[in-house]
Amino acid sequence: MTAMYDYVKPALIFFLVIIAAGIAGGFLAADRGRRVVGWCLLCALFPPLLLLLYFARPLREVEGMFRKCLKCGGLIKWRSTVCKFCKSEVTE
Ligand SMILES: [Zn+2]
């Protein structure tokens, strides 16, 4: 009984870490306009990918997160007023 308990507990923690990594990956992917399900699975299988995803640049405009500069097409933060790539002013 005790042996069973000792085995189950670390497995449960491992399982929870995988779930948490998957969910975190899904949210990060959504914020960056990437495929949520794919990144969710990748981060669950290989949690260090979360770091890569965290620093990854967005692929497209994401409402409230990133938008496209009209002059150079670079993706900048939603609230930025100056494009960090071409330094031109960004207006709504
Ligand atoms: Zn620009």
PDB file of the backbone (N, CA, C, O) and the ligand in Angstrom, with CONECT records:
HET     ZN  A 101       1
ATOM      1  N   MET A   1       0.847  -1.207   0.000  1.00  0.00           N
ATOM      2  CA  MET A   1       0.000   0.000   0.000  1.00  0.00           C
ATOM      3  C   MET A   1       0.878   1.251   0.000  1.00  0.00           C
ATOM      4  O   MET A   1       0.664   2.187  -0.771  1.00  0.00           O
ATOM      5  N   THR A   2       1.888   1.235   0.903  1.00  0.00           N
ATOM      6  CA  THR A   2       2.775   2.391   0.997  1.00  0.00           C
ATOM      7  C   THR A   2       3.577   2.560  -0.297  1.00  0.00           C
ATOM      8  O   THR A   2       3.769   3.674  -0.785  1.00  0.00           O
ATOM      9  N   ALA A   3       4.041   1.422  -0.842  1.00  0.00           N
ATOM     10  CA  ALA A   3       4.820   1.445  -2.074  1.00  0.00           C
ATOM     11  C   ALA A   3       4.001   2.032  -3.211  1.00  0.00           C
ATOM     12  O   ALA A   3       4.505   2.819  -4.011  1.00  0.00           O
ATOM     13  N   MET A   4       2.752   1.647  -3.274  1.00  0.00           N
ATOM     14  CA  MET A   4       1.835   2.139  -4.293  1.00  0.00           C
ATOM     15  C   MET A   4       1.696   3.660  -4.181  1.00  0.00           C
ATOM     16  O   MET A   4       1.733   4.378  -5.180  1.00  0.00           O
ATOM     17  N   TYR A   5       1.536   4.129  -2.949  1.00  0.00           N
ATOM     18  CA  TYR A   5       1.360   5.552  -2.692  1.00  0.00           C
ATOM     19  C   TYR A   5       2.615   6.327  -3.118  1.00  0.00           C
ATOM     20  O   TYR A   5       2.531   7.394  -3.725  1.00  0.00           O
ATOM     21  N   ASP A   6       3.790   5.752  -2.779  1.00  0.00           N
ATOM     22  CA  ASP A   6       5.050   6.404  -3.140  1.00  0.00           C
ATOM     23  C   ASP A   6       5.226   6.502  -4.650  1.00  0.00           C
ATOM     24  O   ASP A   6       5.857   7.430  -5.156  1.00  0.00           O
ATOM     25  N   TYR A   7       4.666   5.545  -5.351  1.00  0.00           N
ATOM     26  CA  TYR A   7       4.795   5.534  -6.800  1.00  0.00           C
ATOM     27  C   TYR A   7       3.832   6.531  -7.443  1.00  0.00           C
ATOM     28  O   TYR A   7       4.182   7.237  -8.390  1.00  0.00           O
ATOM     29  N   VAL A   8       2.618   6.572  -6.909  1.00  0.00           N
ATOM     30  CA  VAL A   8       1.570   7.400  -7.512  1.00  0.00           C
ATOM     31  C   VAL A   8       1.854   8.892  -7.361  1.00  0.00           C
ATOM     32  O   VAL A   8       1.617   9.670  -8.286  1.00  0.00           O
ATOM     33  N   LYS A   9       2.361   9.290  -6.197  1.00  0.00           N
ATOM     34  CA  LYS A   9       2.519  10.719  -5.940  1.00  0.00           C
ATOM     35  C   LYS A   9       3.465  11.434  -6.915  1.00  0.00           C
ATOM     36  O   LYS A   9       3.074  12.446  -7.497  1.00  0.00           O
ATOM     37  N   PRO A  10       4.704  10.938  -7.113  1.00  0.00           N
ATOM     38  CA  PRO A  10       5.576  11.615  -8.091  1.00  0.00           C
ATOM     39  C   PRO A  10       4.984  11.603  -9.495  1.00  0.00           C
ATOM     40  O   PRO A  10       5.148  12.560 -10.251  1.00  0.00           O
ATOM     41  N   ALA A  11       4.291  10.509  -9.843  1.00  0.00           N
ATOM     42  CA  ALA A  11       3.679  10.408 -11.172  1.00  0.00           C
ATOM     43  C   ALA A  11       2.606  11.481 -11.333  1.00  0.00           C
ATOM     44  O   ALA A  11       2.462  12.075 -12.401  1.00  0.00           O
ATOM     45  N   LEU A  12       1.863  11.720 -10.269  1.00  0.00           N
ATOM     46  CA  LEU A  12       0.800  12.721 -10.299  1.00  0.00           C
ATOM     47  C   LEU A  12       1.388  14.118 -10.472  1.00  0.00           C
ATOM     48  O   LEU A  12       0.873  14.930 -11.241  1.00  0.00           O
ATOM     49  N   ILE A  13       2.480  14.387  -9.742  1.00  0.00           N
ATOM     50  CA  ILE A  13       3.138  15.693  -9.847  1.00  0.00           C
ATOM     51  C   ILE A  13       3.675  15.894 -11.262  1.00  0.00           C
ATOM     52  O   ILE A  13       3.530  16.967 -11.849  1.00  0.00           O
ATOM     53  N   PHE A  14       4.286  14.863 -11.790  1.00  0.00           N
ATOM     54  CA  PHE A  14       4.813  14.895 -13.159  1.00  0.00           C
ATOM     55  C   PHE A  14       3.695  15.203 -14.154  1.00  0.00           C
ATOM     56  O   PHE A  14       3.856  16.010 -15.070  1.00  0.00           O
ATOM     57  N   PHE A  15       2.569  14.544 -13.950  1.00  0.00           N
ATOM     58  CA  PHE A  15       1.395  14.720 -14.804  1.00  0.00           C
ATOM     59  C   PHE A  15       0.891  16.162 -14.728  1.00  0.00           C
ATOM     60  O   PHE A  15       0.559  16.761 -15.750  1.00  0.00           O
ATOM     61  N   LEU A  16       0.834  16.712 -13.521  1.00  0.00           N
ATOM     62  CA  LEU A  16       0.345  18.080 -13.329  1.00  0.00           C
ATOM     63  C   LEU A  16       1.279  19.095 -13.988  1.00  0.00           C
ATOM     64  O   LEU A  16       0.827  20.090 -14.555  1.00  0.00           O
ATOM     65  N   VAL A  17       2.599  18.832 -13.908  1.00  0.00           N
ATOM     66  CA  VAL A  17       3.582  19.725 -14.529  1.00  0.00           C
ATOM     67  C   VAL A  17       3.384  19.732 -16.045  1.00  0.00           C
ATOM     68  O   VAL A  17       3.456  20.778 -16.689  1.00  0.00           O
ATOM     69  N   ILE A  18       3.134  18.549 -16.598  1.00  0.00           N
ATOM     70  CA  ILE A  18       2.912  18.436 -18.044  1.00  0.00           C
ATOM     71  C   ILE A  18       1.660  19.205 -18.462  1.00  0.00           C
ATOM     72  O   ILE A  18       1.662  19.918 -19.466  1.00  0.00           O
ATOM     73  N   ILE A  19       0.599  19.051 -17.683  1.00  0.00           N
ATOM     74  CA  ILE A  19      -0.660  19.762 -17.975  1.00  0.00           C
ATOM     75  C   ILE A  19      -0.435  21.278 -17.900  1.00  0.00           C
ATOM     76  O   ILE A  19      -0.866  22.024 -18.778  1.00  0.00           O
ATOM     77  N   ALA A  20       0.256  21.721 -16.824  1.00  0.00           N
ATOM     78  CA  ALA A  20       0.510  23.149 -16.632  1.00  0.00           C
ATOM     79  C   ALA A  20       1.353  23.707 -17.777  1.00  0.00           C
ATOM     80  O   ALA A  20       1.080  24.798 -18.277  1.00  0.00           O
ATOM     81  N   ALA A  21       2.377  22.959 -18.191  1.00  0.00           N
ATOM     82  CA  ALA A  21       3.234  23.394 -19.289  1.00  0.00           C
ATOM     83  C   ALA A  21       2.429  23.495 -20.584  1.00  0.00           C
ATOM     84  O   ALA A  21       2.612  24.429 -21.364  1.00  0.00           O
ATOM     85  N   GLY A  22       1.552  22.542 -20.803  1.00  0.00           N
ATOM     86  CA  GLY A  22       0.705  22.545 -21.991  1.00  0.00           C
ATOM     87  C   GLY A  22      -0.226  23.744 -22.015  1.00  0.00           C
ATOM     88  O   GLY A  22      -0.379  24.396 -23.048  1.00  0.00           O
ATOM     89  N   ILE A  23      -0.841  24.033 -20.889  1.00  0.00           N
ATOM     90  CA  ILE A  23      -1.766  25.161 -20.801  1.00  0.00           C
ATOM     91  C   ILE A  23      -1.014  26.482 -20.995  1.00  0.00           C
ATOM     92  O   ILE A  23      -1.459  27.357 -21.738  1.00  0.00           O
ATOM     93  N   ALA A  24       0.128  26.612 -20.319  1.00  0.00           N
ATOM     94  CA  ALA A  24       0.940  27.828 -20.454  1.00  0.00           C
ATOM     95  C   ALA A  24       1.362  28.015 -21.914  1.00  0.00           C
ATOM     96  O   ALA A  24       1.314  29.126 -22.442  1.00  0.00           O
ATOM     97  N   GLY A  25       1.773  26.929 -22.554  1.00  0.00           N
ATOM     98  CA  GLY A  25       2.168  26.977 -23.968  1.00  0.00           C
ATOM     99  C   GLY A  25       1.019  27.420 -24.849  1.00  0.00           C
ATOM    100  O   GLY A  25       1.206  28.194 -25.789  1.00  0.00           O
ATOM    101  N   GLY A  26      -0.164  26.930 -24.545  1.00  0.00           N
ATOM    102  CA  GLY A  26      -1.357  27.297 -25.307  1.00  0.00           C
ATOM    103  C   GLY A  26      -1.651  28.783 -25.219  1.00  0.00           C
ATOM    104  O   GLY A  26      -1.966  29.423 -26.222  1.00  0.00           O
ATOM    105  N   PHE A  27      -1.546  29.331 -24.011  1.00  0.00           N
ATOM    106  CA  PHE A  27      -1.806  30.755 -23.813  1.00  0.00           C
ATOM    107  C   PHE A  27      -0.752  31.614 -24.510  1.00  0.00           C
ATOM    108  O   PHE A  27      -1.083  32.607 -25.158  1.00  0.00           O
ATOM    109  N   LEU A  28       0.521  31.227 -24.374  1.00  0.00           N
ATOM    110  CA  LEU A  28       1.606  31.976 -25.011  1.00  0.00           C
ATOM    111  C   LEU A  28       1.441  31.959 -26.532  1.00  0.00           C
ATOM    112  O   LEU A  28       1.637  32.975 -27.199  1.00  0.00           O
ATOM    113  N   ALA A  29       1.080  30.800 -27.065  1.00  0.00           N
ATOM    114  CA  ALA A  29       0.891  30.663 -28.508  1.00  0.00           C
ATOM    115  C   ALA A  29      -0.256  31.553 -28.983  1.00  0.00           C
ATOM    116  O   ALA A  29      -0.155  32.196 -30.028  1.00  0.00           O
ATOM    117  N   ALA A  30      -1.342  31.588 -28.218  1.00  0.00           N
ATOM    118  CA  ALA A  30      -2.502  32.398 -28.583  1.00  0.00           C
ATOM    119  C   ALA A  30      -2.126  33.874 -28.630  1.00  0.00           C
ATOM    120  O   ALA A  30      -2.556  34.599 -29.527  1.00  0.00           O
ATOM    121  N   ASP A  31      -1.324  34.320 -27.665  1.00  0.00           N
ATOM    122  CA  ASP A  31      -0.887  35.716 -27.602  1.00  0.00           C
ATOM    123  C   ASP A  31      -0.008  36.094 -28.782  1.00  0.00           C
ATOM    124  O   ASP A  31       0.093  37.269 -29.134  1.00  0.00           O
ATOM    125  N   ARG A  32       0.636  35.092 -29.399  1.00  0.00           N
ATOM    126  CA  ARG A  32       1.569  35.374 -30.478  1.00  0.00           C
ATOM    127  C   ARG A  32       1.029  34.951 -31.843  1.00  0.00           C
ATOM    128  O   ARG A  32       1.761  34.899 -32.831  1.00  0.00           O
ATOM    129  N   GLY A  33      -0.242  34.659 -31.872  1.00  0.00           N
ATOM    130  CA  GLY A  33      -0.875  34.307 -33.146  1.00  0.00           C
ATOM    131  C   GLY A  33      -0.401  32.995 -33.722  1.00  0.00           C
ATOM    132  O   GLY A  33      -0.448  32.787 -34.934  1.00  0.00           O
ATOM    133  N   ARG A  34       0.055  32.108 -32.857  1.00  0.00           N
ATOM    134  CA  ARG A  34       0.531  30.797 -33.308  1.00  0.00           C
ATOM    135  C   ARG A  34      -0.525  29.730 -33.020  1.00  0.00           C
ATOM    136  O   ARG A  34      -1.509  29.978 -32.323  1.00  0.00           O
ATOM    137  N   ARG A  35      -0.298  28.545 -33.571  1.00  0.00           N
ATOM    138  CA  ARG A  35      -1.288  27.481 -33.397  1.00  0.00           C
ATOM    139  C   ARG A  35      -1.303  26.978 -31.958  1.00  0.00           C
ATOM    140  O   ARG A  35      -0.317  26.439 -31.454  1.00  0.00           O
ATOM    141  N   VAL A  36      -2.443  27.171 -31.316  1.00  0.00           N
ATOM    142  CA  VAL A  36      -2.566  26.873 -29.889  1.00  0.00           C
ATOM    143  C   VAL A  36      -2.410  25.385 -29.589  1.00  0.00           C
ATOM    144  O   VAL A  36      -1.645  25.009 -28.700  1.00  0.00           O
ATOM    145  N   VAL A  37      -3.129  24.537 -30.322  1.00  0.00           N
ATOM    146  CA  VAL A  37      -3.104  23.099 -30.021  1.00  0.00           C
ATOM    147  C   VAL A  37      -1.707  22.510 -30.229  1.00  0.00           C
ATOM    148  O   VAL A  37      -1.228  21.728 -29.408  1.00  0.00           O
ATOM    149  N   GLY A  38      -1.063  22.888 -31.326  1.00  0.00           N
ATOM    150  CA  GLY A  38       0.274  22.382 -31.627  1.00  0.00           C
ATOM    151  C   GLY A  38       1.277  22.747 -30.551  1.00  0.00           C
ATOM    152  O   GLY A  38       2.051  21.907 -30.092  1.00  0.00           O
ATOM    153  N   TRP A  39       1.253  24.021 -30.149  1.00  0.00           N
ATOM    154  CA  TRP A  39       2.197  24.474 -29.125  1.00  0.00           C
ATOM    155  C   TRP A  39       1.870  23.911 -27.758  1.00  0.00           C
ATOM    156  O   TRP A  39       2.763  23.664 -26.947  1.00  0.00           O
ATOM    157  N   CYS A  40       0.600  23.710 -27.510  1.00  0.00           N
ATOM    158  CA  CYS A  40       0.149  23.113 -26.254  1.00  0.00           C
ATOM    159  C   CYS A  40       0.768  21.715 -26.101  1.00  0.00           C
ATOM    160  O   CYS A  40       1.294  21.364 -25.044  1.00  0.00           O
ATOM    161  N   LEU A  41       0.692  20.933 -27.176  1.00  0.00           N
ATOM    162  CA  LEU A  41       1.241  19.577 -27.148  1.00  0.00           C
ATOM    163  C   LEU A  41       2.771  19.597 -27.069  1.00  0.00           C
ATOM    164  O   LEU A  41       3.369  18.831 -26.314  1.00  0.00           O
ATOM    165  N   LEU A  42       3.396  20.477 -27.853  1.00  0.00           N
ATOM    166  CA  LEU A  42       4.858  20.566 -27.857  1.00  0.00           C
ATOM    167  C   LEU A  42       5.401  20.937 -26.480  1.00  0.00           C
ATOM    168  O   LEU A  42       6.387  20.363 -26.019  1.00  0.00           O
ATOM    169  N   CYS A  43       4.752  21.900 -25.828  1.00  0.00           N
ATOM    170  CA  CYS A  43       5.221  22.346 -24.517  1.00  0.00           C
ATOM    171  C   CYS A  43       4.964  21.286 -23.444  1.00  0.00           C
ATOM    172  O   CYS A  43       5.713  21.187 -22.472  1.00  0.00           O
ATOM    173  N   ALA A  44       3.916  20.506 -23.622  1.00  0.00           N
ATOM    174  CA  ALA A  44       3.634  19.430 -22.670  1.00  0.00           C
ATOM    175  C   ALA A  44       4.697  18.334 -22.783  1.00  0.00           C
ATOM    176  O   ALA A  44       5.120  17.753 -21.783  1.00  0.00           O
ATOM    177  N   LEU A  45       5.122  18.065 -24.027  1.00  0.00           N
ATOM    178  CA  LEU A  45       6.132  17.030 -24.254  1.00  0.00           C
ATOM    179  C   LEU A  45       7.530  17.521 -23.908  1.00  0.00           C
ATOM    180  O   LEU A  45       8.372  16.762 -23.428  1.00  0.00           O
ATOM    181  N   PHE A  46       7.760  18.810 -24.162  1.00  0.00           N
ATOM    182  CA  PHE A  46       9.103  19.360 -23.967  1.00  0.00           C
ATOM    183  C   PHE A  46       8.985  20.782 -23.386  1.00  0.00           C
ATOM    184  O   PHE A  46       9.076  21.765 -24.121  1.00  0.00           O
ATOM    185  N   PRO A  47       8.779  20.881 -22.047  1.00  0.00           N
ATOM    186  CA  PRO A  47       8.515  22.173 -21.395  1.00  0.00           C
ATOM    187  C   PRO A  47       9.531  23.292 -21.680  1.00  0.00           C
ATOM    188  O   PRO A  47       9.131  24.456 -21.701  1.00  0.00           O
ATOM    189  N   PRO A  48      10.844  22.997 -21.903  1.00  0.00           N
ATOM    190  CA  PRO A  48      11.761  24.111 -22.200  1.00  0.00           C
ATOM    191  C   PRO A  48      11.346  24.940 -23.417  1.00  0.00           C
ATOM    192  O   PRO A  48      11.789  26.078 -23.575  1.00  0.00           O
ATOM    193  N   LEU A  49      10.499  24.373 -24.271  1.00  0.00           N
ATOM    194  CA  LEU A  49      10.007  25.116 -25.433  1.00  0.00           C
ATOM    195  C   LEU A  49       9.218  26.353 -25.015  1.00  0.00           C
ATOM    196  O   LEU A  49       9.068  27.295 -25.794  1.00  0.00           O
ATOM    197  N   LEU A  50       8.713  26.343 -23.772  1.00  0.00           N
ATOM    198  CA  LEU A  50       7.972  27.494 -23.254  1.00  0.00           C
ATOM    199  C   LEU A  50       8.824  28.752 -23.328  1.00  0.00           C
ATOM    200  O   LEU A  50       8.337  29.838 -23.642  1.00  0.00           O
ATOM    201  N   LEU A  51      10.096  28.580 -23.032  1.00  0.00           N
ATOM    202  CA  LEU A  51      11.026  29.703 -23.040  1.00  0.00           C
ATOM    203  C   LEU A  51      11.176  30.243 -24.463  1.00  0.00           C
ATOM    204  O   LEU A  51      11.149  31.452 -24.694  1.00  0.00           O
ATOM    205  N   LEU A  52      11.332  29.322 -25.401  1.00  0.00           N
ATOM    206  CA  LEU A  52      11.450  29.685 -26.813  1.00  0.00           C
ATOM    207  C   LEU A  52      10.200  30.435 -27.266  1.00  0.00           C
ATOM    208  O   LEU A  52      10.286  31.456 -27.949  1.00  0.00           O
ATOM    209  N   LEU A  53       9.054  29.919 -26.880  1.00  0.00           N
ATOM    210  CA  LEU A  53       7.780  30.516 -27.266  1.00  0.00           C
ATOM    211  C   LEU A  53       7.614  31.888 -26.625  1.00  0.00           C
ATOM    212  O   LEU A  53       7.078  32.810 -27.241  1.00  0.00           O
ATOM    213  N   TYR A  54       8.077  32.017 -25.382  1.00  0.00           N
ATOM    214  CA  TYR A  54       7.950  33.270 -24.654  1.00  0.00           C
ATOM    215  C   TYR A  54       8.681  34.395 -25.385  1.00  0.00           C
ATOM    216  O   TYR A  54       8.209  35.531 -25.425  1.00  0.00           O
ATOM    217  N   PHE A  55       9.842  34.066 -25.963  1.00  0.00           N
ATOM    218  CA  PHE A  55      10.636  35.094 -26.638  1.00  0.00           C
ATOM    219  C   PHE A  55      10.372  35.142 -28.141  1.00  0.00           C
ATOM    220  O   PHE A  55      10.960  35.953 -28.856  1.00  0.00           O
ATOM    221  N   ALA A  56       9.489  34.272 -28.611  1.00  0.00           N
ATOM    222  CA  ALA A  56       9.197  34.216 -30.042  1.00  0.00           C
ATOM    223  C   ALA A  56       8.435  35.455 -30.491  1.00  0.00           C
ATOM    224  O   ALA A  56       7.632  36.018 -29.747  1.00  0.00           O
ATOM    225  N   ARG A  57       8.706  35.862 -31.720  1.00  0.00           N
ATOM    226  CA  ARG A  57       7.993  37.003 -32.267  1.00  0.00           C
ATOM    227  C   ARG A  57       6.646  36.537 -32.808  1.00  0.00           C
ATOM    228  O   ARG A  57       6.516  35.406 -33.277  1.00  0.00           O
ATOM    229  N   PRO A  58       5.649  37.409 -32.743  1.00  0.00           N
ATOM    230  CA  PRO A  58       4.331  37.017 -33.247  1.00  0.00           C
ATOM    231  C   PRO A  58       4.344  36.827 -34.758  1.00  0.00           C
ATOM    232  O   PRO A  58       5.139  37.449 -35.463  1.00  0.00           O
ATOM    233  N   LEU A  59       3.464  35.971 -35.247  1.00  0.00           N
ATOM    234  CA  LEU A  59       3.387  35.701 -36.679  1.00  0.00           C
ATOM    235  C   LEU A  59       2.384  36.607 -37.376  1.00  0.00           C
ATOM    236  O   LEU A  59       2.500  36.863 -38.574  1.00  0.00           O
ATOM    237  N   ARG A  60       1.418  37.084 -36.642  1.00  0.00           N
ATOM    238  CA  ARG A  60       0.392  37.943 -37.247  1.00  0.00           C
ATOM    239  C   ARG A  60      -0.150  38.885 -36.188  1.00  0.00           C
ATOM    240  O   ARG A  60       0.208  38.803 -35.013  1.00  0.00           O
ATOM    241  N   GLU A  61      -1.034  39.793 -36.635  1.00  0.00           N
ATOM    242  CA  GLU A  61      -1.646  40.720 -35.688  1.00  0.00           C
ATOM    243  C   GLU A  61      -2.509  39.974 -34.683  1.00  0.00           C
ATOM    244  O   GLU A  61      -3.266  39.073 -35.044  1.00  0.00           O
ATOM    245  N   VAL A  62      -2.386  40.356 -33.423  1.00  0.00           N
ATOM    246  CA  VAL A  62      -3.220  39.759 -32.386  1.00  0.00           C
ATOM    247  C   VAL A  62      -3.868  40.910 -31.629  1.00  0.00           C
ATOM    248  O   VAL A  62      -3.187  41.741 -31.028  1.00  0.00           O
ATOM    249  N   GLU A  63      -5.175  40.941 -31.669  1.00  0.00           N
ATOM    250  CA  GLU A  63      -5.907  42.035 -31.031  1.00  0.00           C
ATOM    251  C   GLU A  63      -5.508  42.206 -29.566  1.00  0.00           C
ATOM    252  O   GLU A  63      -5.565  41.260 -28.781  1.00  0.00           O
ATOM    253  N   GLY A  64      -5.101  43.431 -29.209  1.00  0.00           N
ATOM    254  CA  GLY A  64      -4.737  43.712 -27.826  1.00  0.00           C
ATOM    255  C   GLY A  64      -3.300  43.358 -27.482  1.00  0.00           C
ATOM    256  O   GLY A  64      -2.824  43.698 -26.399  1.00  0.00           O
ATOM    257  N   MET A  65      -2.591  42.673 -28.399  1.00  0.00           N
ATOM    258  CA  MET A  65      -1.218  42.256 -28.122  1.00  0.00           C
ATOM    259  C   MET A  65      -0.221  42.850 -29.124  1.00  0.00           C
ATOM    260  O   MET A  65       0.722  43.543 -28.741  1.00  0.00           O
ATOM    261  N   PHE A  66      -0.442  42.571 -30.389  1.00  0.00           N
ATOM    262  CA  PHE A  66       0.482  43.028 -31.425  1.00  0.00           C
ATOM    263  C   PHE A  66      -0.286  43.558 -32.630  1.00  0.00           C
ATOM    264  O   PHE A  66      -1.367  43.068 -32.954  1.00  0.00           O
ATOM    265  N   ARG A  67       0.282  44.562 -33.287  1.00  0.00           N
ATOM    266  CA  ARG A  67      -0.316  45.029 -34.535  1.00  0.00           C
ATOM    267  C   ARG A  67       0.775  45.348 -35.548  1.00  0.00           C
ATOM    268  O   ARG A  67       1.956  45.463 -35.219  1.00  0.00           O
ATOM    269  N   LYS A  68       0.337  45.484 -36.770  1.00  0.00           N
ATOM    270  CA  LYS A  68       1.271  45.645 -37.870  1.00  0.00           C
ATOM    271  C   LYS A  68       1.539  47.117 -38.148  1.00  0.00           C
ATOM    272  O   LYS A  68       0.622  47.938 -38.174  1.00  0.00           O
ATOM    273  N   CYS A  69       2.815  47.435 -38.356  1.00  0.00           N
ATOM    274  CA  CYS A  69       3.185  48.789 -38.767  1.00  0.00           C
ATOM    275  C   CYS A  69       2.758  48.953 -40.225  1.00  0.00           C
ATOM    276  O   CYS A  69       3.032  48.092 -41.061  1.00  0.00           O
ATOM    277  N   LEU A  70       2.073  50.082 -40.526  1.00  0.00           N
ATOM    278  CA  LEU A  70       1.557  50.284 -41.887  1.00  0.00           C
ATOM    279  C   LEU A  70       2.677  50.580 -42.879  1.00  0.00           C
ATOM    280  O   LEU A  70       2.517  50.345 -44.076  1.00  0.00           O
ATOM    281  N   LYS A  71       3.796  51.087 -42.401  1.00  0.00           N
ATOM    282  CA  LYS A  71       4.889  51.449 -43.306  1.00  0.00           C
ATOM    283  C   LYS A  71       5.793  50.276 -43.655  1.00  0.00           C
ATOM    284  O   LYS A  71       6.077  50.038 -44.829  1.00  0.00           O
ATOM    285  N   CYS A  72       6.247  49.544 -42.645  1.00  0.00           N
ATOM    286  CA  CYS A  72       7.218  48.473 -42.923  1.00  0.00           C
ATOM    287  C   CYS A  72       6.643  47.075 -42.731  1.00  0.00           C
ATOM    288  O   CYS A  72       7.274  46.090 -43.113  1.00  0.00           O
ATOM    289  N   GLY A  73       5.456  46.980 -42.146  1.00  0.00           N
ATOM    290  CA  GLY A  73       4.835  45.664 -41.976  1.00  0.00           C
ATOM    291  C   GLY A  73       5.332  44.895 -40.763  1.00  0.00           C
ATOM    292  O   GLY A  73       4.914  43.759 -40.534  1.00  0.00           O
ATOM    293  N   GLY A  74       6.227  45.509 -39.977  1.00  0.00           N
ATOM    294  CA  GLY A  74       6.729  44.829 -38.775  1.00  0.00           C
ATOM    295  C   GLY A  74       5.653  44.753 -37.705  1.00  0.00           C
ATOM    296  O   GLY A  74       4.784  45.621 -37.622  1.00  0.00           O
ATOM    297  N   LEU A  75       5.717  43.717 -36.894  1.00  0.00           N
ATOM    298  CA  LEU A  75       4.736  43.580 -35.822  1.00  0.00           C
ATOM    299  C   LEU A  75       5.269  44.222 -34.548  1.00  0.00           C
ATOM    300  O   LEU A  75       6.338  43.868 -34.050  1.00  0.00           O
ATOM    301  N   ILE A  76       4.501  45.169 -34.037  1.00  0.00           N
ATOM    302  CA  ILE A  76       4.914  45.891 -32.831  1.00  0.00           C
ATOM    303  C   ILE A  76       3.860  45.713 -31.749  1.00  0.00           C
ATOM    304  O   ILE A  76       2.755  45.237 -32.010  1.00  0.00           O
ATOM    305  N   LYS A  77       4.216  46.098 -30.546  1.00  0.00           N
ATOM    306  CA  LYS A  77       3.277  45.958 -29.430  1.00  0.00           C
ATOM    307  C   LYS A  77       2.034  46.821 -29.676  1.00  0.00           C
ATOM    308  O   LYS A  77       2.113  47.904 -30.255  1.00  0.00           O
ATOM    309  N   TRP A  78       0.899  46.313 -29.223  1.00  0.00           N
ATOM    310  CA  TRP A  78      -0.400  46.923 -29.486  1.00  0.00           C
ATOM    311  C   TRP A  78      -0.434  48.399 -29.087  1.00  0.00           C
ATOM    312  O   TRP A  78      -0.992  49.219 -29.817  1.00  0.00           O
ATOM    313  N   ARG A  79       0.142  48.741 -27.963  1.00  0.00           N
ATOM    314  CA  ARG A  79       0.054  50.105 -27.450  1.00  0.00           C
ATOM    315  C   ARG A  79       1.187  51.019 -27.911  1.00  0.00           C
ATOM    316  O   ARG A  79       1.215  52.194 -27.547  1.00  0.00           O
ATOM    317  N   SER A  80       2.114  50.500 -28.702  1.00  0.00           N
ATOM    318  CA  SER A  80       3.220  51.331 -29.175  1.00  0.00           C
ATOM    319  C   SER A  80       2.712  52.435 -30.088  1.00  0.00           C
ATOM    320  O   SER A  80       1.757  52.245 -30.842  1.00  0.00           O
ATOM    321  N   THR A  81       3.362  53.591 -30.010  1.00  0.00           N
ATOM    322  CA  THR A  81       2.988  54.691 -30.901  1.00  0.00           C
ATOM    323  C   THR A  81       4.062  54.896 -31.958  1.00  0.00           C
ATOM    324  O   THR A  81       3.824  55.548 -32.974  1.00  0.00           O
ATOM    325  N   VAL A  82       5.250  54.335 -31.717  1.00  0.00           N
ATOM    326  CA  VAL A  82       6.340  54.435 -32.681  1.00  0.00           C
ATOM    327  C   VAL A  82       6.806  53.014 -33.035  1.00  0.00           C
ATOM    328  O   VAL A  82       7.021  52.178 -32.157  1.00  0.00           O
ATOM    329  N   CYS A  83       6.953  52.768 -34.326  1.00  0.00           N
ATOM    330  CA  CYS A  83       7.402  51.452 -34.772  1.00  0.00           C
ATOM    331  C   CYS A  83       8.853  51.257 -34.382  1.00  0.00           C
ATOM    332  O   CYS A  83       9.685  52.136 -34.606  1.00  0.00           O
ATOM    333  N   LYS A  84       9.158  50.104 -33.798  1.00  0.00           N
ATOM    334  CA  LYS A  84      10.538  49.861 -33.348  1.00  0.00           C
ATOM    335  C   LYS A  84      11.450  49.470 -34.501  1.00  0.00           C
ATOM    336  O   LYS A  84      12.671  49.451 -34.344  1.00  0.00           O
ATOM    337  N   PHE A  85      10.875  49.158 -35.652  1.00  0.00           N
ATOM    338  CA  PHE A  85      11.693  48.754 -36.800  1.00  0.00           C
ATOM    339  C   PHE A  85      12.051  49.935 -37.695  1.00  0.00           C
ATOM    340  O   PHE A  85      13.216  50.124 -38.045  1.00  0.00           O
ATOM    341  N   CYS A  86      11.041  50.734 -38.067  1.00  0.00           N
ATOM    342  CA  CYS A  86      11.305  51.840 -38.996  1.00  0.00           C
ATOM    343  C   CYS A  86      11.179  53.197 -38.332  1.00  0.00           C
ATOM    344  O   CYS A  86      11.375  54.222 -38.985  1.00  0.00           O
ATOM    345  N   LYS A  87      10.854  53.226 -37.043  1.00  0.00           N
ATOM    346  CA  LYS A  87      10.771  54.458 -36.242  1.00  0.00           C
ATOM    347  C   LYS A  87       9.676  55.421 -36.691  1.00  0.00           C
ATOM    348  O   LYS A  87       9.651  56.572 -36.255  1.00  0.00           O
ATOM    349  N   SER A  88       8.776  54.967 -37.551  1.00  0.00           N
ATOM    350  CA  SER A  88       7.709  55.854 -37.973  1.00  0.00           C
ATOM    351  C   SER A  88       6.573  55.824 -36.937  1.00  0.00           C
ATOM    352  O   SER A  88       6.421  54.852 -36.198  1.00  0.00           O
ATOM    353  N   GLU A  89       5.796  56.880 -36.899  1.00  0.00           N
ATOM    354  CA  GLU A  89       4.688  56.938 -35.958  1.00  0.00           C
ATOM    355  C   GLU A  89       3.573  56.026 -36.411  1.00  0.00           C
ATOM    356  O   GLU A  89       3.258  55.939 -37.598  1.00  0.00           O
ATOM    357  N   VAL A  90       2.985  55.352 -35.454  1.00  0.00           N
ATOM    358  CA  VAL A  90       1.893  54.429 -35.782  1.00  0.00           C
ATOM    359  C   VAL A  90       0.599  55.013 -35.231  1.00  0.00           C
ATOM    360  O   VAL A  90       0.462  55.248 -34.031  1.00  0.00           O
ATOM    361  N   THR A  91      -0.337  55.237 -36.129  1.00  0.00           N
ATOM    362  CA  THR A  91      -1.625  55.773 -35.692  1.00  0.00           C
ATOM    363  C   THR A  91      -2.709  54.729 -35.928  1.00  0.00           C
ATOM    364  O   THR A  91      -2.573  53.853 -36.783  1.00  0.00           O
ATOM    365  N   GLU A  92      -3.761  54.833 -35.177  1.00  0.00           N
ATOM    366  CA  GLU A  92      -4.843  53.847 -35.258  1.00  0.00           C
ATOM    367  C   GLU A  92      -5.559  53.913 -36.622  1.00  0.00           C
ATOM    368  O   GLU A  92      -6.496  53.153 -36.865  1.00  0.00           O
TER     369      GLU A  92
HETATM  370 ZN    ZN A 101       7.520  50.167 -39.163  1.00  0.00          ZN2+
END
